[in-house]
Amino acid sequence: MDYGILLLRVVVGTLVAAHGGRRLFGWFGGRGRTGTVDYFASLGYRAPQLAWLLVGAAEVAGGLLLALGLVTPLAALLVAVVALSAIAVARWRAGLFVSHGGFELDVVLVTVATAVTVAGPGRVSLDRLIGWDDRWSGVEWGGGMLALALALAFLGSTLGRARPEATELPA
């Protein structure tokens, strides 16, 4: 089981961190700062520069921490908040499937983050090396992480975004 969790953490964490690198630095053909700021502005964020920085940093830090198995609940929280925010702001209307711009991959990321928090990072992790692996795992930690991720995603996708302009309904 420990090697399965290691494989899951390393693959998912590395991919999430790489996605953050696309967002922050334009690596791997990503939008980089300018393109991502413009994208967040188009989604109605009040401070698209701040959204670019926070989301990109959360993906890079969360992904790397998850891959290393270090401060695993925090890593999982960062990954889950970004995925839940993407669902709320950009993907929900497109439906489930990613082939249509949907949220299926984001659900997988939230599930992985929650499952790793519940199971713990495993024997092959930095948390184990420093004796933290048993402190921050279990159903309570997984549920707490998920609840906090939902709350933070809700705040970011509501308070962090401008209200849509009121439009007059035709008579």
C-alpha positions in Angstrom: 0.0 0.0 0.0 2.8 2.4 0.8 4.3 2.2 -2.7 0.9 2.7 -4.2 0.4 5.9 -2.2 3.9 6.9 -3.2 3.1 6.4 -6.9 -0.1 8.3 -6.5 1.5 11.2 -4.6 4.5 11.6 -7.0 2.5 11.4 -10.3 -0.4 13.6 -9.2 1.8 16.0 -7.2 4.3 16.4 -10.1 1.6 17.0 -12.6 -0.2 19.6 -10.4 3.2 21.4 -9.8 3.9 21.4 -13.6 0.4 22.9 -14.2 1.2 25.6 -11.7 4.5 26.2 -13.6 2.5 26.7 -16.8 0.4 29.3 -15.1 3.2 31.1 -13.2 6.0 31.0 -15.7 4.5 29.9 -19.1 6.4 26.6 -18.9 5.3 23.6 -21.1 3.4 25.9 -23.4 1.3 27.5 -20.6 -0.3 31.0 -20.6 2.2 32.4 -18.2 1.6 35.5 -16.1 0.0 37.8 -18.7 -2.3 35.1 -20.3 -3.4 33.8 -16.9 -4.1 37.3 -15.5 -6.2 38.0 -18.5 -8.0 34.7 -18.1 -8.8 35.4 -14.4 -10.0 38.9 -15.3 -12.4 37.3 -17.9 -13.7 35.1 -15.1 -14.6 38.2 -13.1 -11.9 38.1 -10.4 -11.6 41.4 -8.6 -7.8 41.1 -8.4 -6.7 38.9 -11.3 -3.0 39.5 -10.6 -3.5 38.2 -7.0 -5.5 35.3 -8.3 -2.7 34.4 -10.7 -0.1 34.4 -8.0 -2.2 32.6 -5.4 -3.5 29.9 -7.7 -0.1 29.3 -9.4 1.8 29.2 -6.1 -0.8 26.9 -4.6 -0.4 24.5 -7.5 3.4 24.5 -7.4 3.7 24.3 -3.6 0.8 21.9 -3.2 2.0 19.7 -5.9 5.6 19.6 -4.8 4.6 19.0 -1.1 2.3 16.2 -2.1 4.9 14.5 -4.3 7.4 14.7 -1.4 4.8 13.7 1.2 5.7 16.7 3.3 3.0 18.5 5.4 0.6 16.3 3.5 -2.7 17.7 4.7 -1.6 21.2 3.7 -0.5 19.9 0.3 -3.8 18.2 -0.1 -5.6 21.4 0.9 -3.8 23.5 -1.7 -4.6 21.0 -4.4 -8.2 20.6 -3.4 -8.9 24.4 -3.1 -7.6 25.1 -6.6 -9.6 22.1 -8.1 -12.8 23.1 -6.3 -12.4 26.7 -7.3 -12.0 25.7 -10.9 -15.2 23.6 -10.7 -17.1 26.5 -9.2 -15.9 29.3 -11.5 -14.9 27.8 -14.8 -16.0 24.2 -15.3 -19.4 23.6 -13.7 -21.4 24.9 -16.7 -19.5 22.7 -19.1 -20.7 19.5 -17.4 -18.8 16.5 -16.1 -16.5 15.5 -19.0 -13.2 17.2 -19.6 -13.5 16.7 -23.4 -16.2 19.5 -23.2 -14.3 21.6 -20.7 -15.9 19.9 -17.7 -14.8 19.1 -14.2 -14.1 15.4 -14.1 -10.3 15.9 -13.7 -10.9 18.3 -10.8 -13.1 15.7 -9.1 -10.2 13.2 -9.4 -7.8 15.7 -7.9 -10.1 16.5 -4.9 -10.6 12.7 -4.4 -6.9 12.0 -4.5 -6.2 14.9 -2.1 -8.8 13.6 0.3 -7.8 10.0 0.1 -4.1 10.7 0.7 -5.1 12.8 3.7 -7.2 10.0 5.1 -4.7 7.3 4.4 -1.6 9.3 5.2 1.5 9.8 3.0 2.8 6.4 3.5 6.2 5.0 4.7 8.1 6.5 1.8 7.5 10.2 2.7 9.2 13.1 4.3 6.4 13.2 6.8 7.3 9.7 7.9 11.0 10.6 8.1 10.3 13.4 10.6 7.6 11.6 12.5 4.5 13.5 11.3 2.8 10.8 9.2 0.6 9.4 12.0 -0.3 12.8 13.4 -2.1 14.2 10.4 -4.0 11.4 8.8 -7.3 9.7 9.3 -11.0 10.3 8.5 -11.2 13.3 10.7 -8.2 15.0 8.9 -9.6 14.1 5.5 -13.0 15.4 6.3 -11.6 18.5 7.9 -9.3 19.2 5.0 -12.2 18.8 2.5 -14.5 21.0 4.6 -11.9 23.7 4.8 -11.1 23.4 1.0 -14.8 23.8 0.3 -15.0 26.9 2.5 -11.9 28.5 1.0 -13.0 27.7 -2.6 -16.5 29.2 -1.8 -14.9 32.4 -0.4 -12.5 32.8 -3.4 -15.2 32.2 -6.0 -17.7 34.5 -4.4 -16.0 37.3 -2.5 -13.0 37.2 -4.8 -15.1 37.9 -7.9 -17.2 40.8 -8.9 -20.9 40.4 -9.0 -22.4 40.1 -12.4 -24.0 43.3 -13.7 -27.7 43.4 -13.2 -29.5 43.2 -16.5 -33.0 44.3 -17.2 -35.4 41.6 -18.1 -37.5 42.3 -21.2 -41.0 43.4 -20.5 
